[in-house]
Amino acid sequence: MNKNAKIYVAGHRGLVGSAVMKNLIQKGYTNIITRTHKELDLTDTVKVASFFAEEQPEYVFLAAAKVGGIIANNVYRGEFIYDNLMIQNNIVHQSYLSKVKKLLFLGSTCIYPKACPQPMKEDYLLTDVLEYTNEPYAIAKIAGIKLCESYNLQYGTNFISVMPTNLYGPNDNFDLEKSHVLPALMRKVYLGKSLENDNWDAIKNDLNKLPIEGIDGTSSKASILSILGKYGVKFDSEKGVSVEIWGSGRPMREFLWSEDMADACVFIMENRNFNDTFKKGEKAIRNTHINIGTGKDISIADVAKLIKTEIGFEGHFNFNTDKPDGTLKKLTDVTKINSLGWKHQIELDKGIRMLFEWYQA
């Protein structure tokens, strides 16, 4: 990509999109175009077509998506499949019609089967049933992979799909109803620590920035304690403060710093093409997507301990085994991305420290 090439980052306010923007700017790219959701509804086919016809971007990072944690995925099933299918269909198709030079589509490792062999290789796609709670989202992302693959094979486009593991980092979602496990744990432990210290100014400031079900810093202490209790941050005069964690804490998860993910995305757009994603001479070209991760995993319980240590929380964790664990192990095989010339830089303990500093700021 030339430094003055017109680059469209879809989803530039999200976790990955904002990190991609930061990476591009740091590397000297000067012609980046964006649109907020209010400016452009990516599920609207007519509006997306008009945008591409007018702007004619040369490169596209498709980081826009409807995302959420285990609760949101399971409850808003229709929204998750419809919105994601529409977003990616519109952008990929218009990229083809506008003769975009290269597109990068971002998915998720939830595309792999529930009982997938570990670590998860790209070739394990579509070999068994999916995890039920996030099946609609996973199916949408699988469709995105196949859309890119199929357009490449039929039309000669250069669309590459990357599947990141669990991401965390600046601009993460800390909404306790819809966030992923690591930012949700961090916020709950932070609120728990504030309760321990009887620091109501910190609690009220936190809720003013991000209210929970309409409860903000102006609400009564009783209302605040009630809503915190509902989301697992509980105060007991005898036992002290506890933080609830869904499930047993045993599931193993892999976490990747979002700015590492962004670096991988820009690296691929600068240095690799669709033809680099499969072996030459293959008759059936499939599974051309690329896993992006660390190749290392950790239990949810141990992640909680790292966060507890970083924040200085002295209370205890309550593992609610009545709640689902989800898949017990999800570890990506990163052989492919490593062979293409990229490897992660930020380890989890450092990343948690960096994220907490960002959250406090």
Secondary structure, DSSP 8 states (H G I E B T S, - for coil): --TTS-EEEETTTSHHHHHHHHHHHHTT---EE---TTT--TT-HHHHHHHHHHH--SEEEE-------HHHHHHSHHHHHHHHHHHHHHHHHHHHHTT-SEEEEE--GGGS-TT--SSB-GGGTTSS---GGGHHHHHHHHHHHHHHHHHHHHH---EEEEEE-EEE-TT----TTT--HHHHHHHHHHHHHHHHTT-HHHHHHHHHHS-BTTB-TTS-HHHHHHHHHHTTEEEETTTEEEEEEES-S--EE-EEEHHHHHHHHHHHHHH--GGGGS-TT-SS-----EEES-S--EEHHHHHHHHHHHHT--SEEEEETTS----SEE-B--HHHHHTT------HHHHHHHHHHHHH-
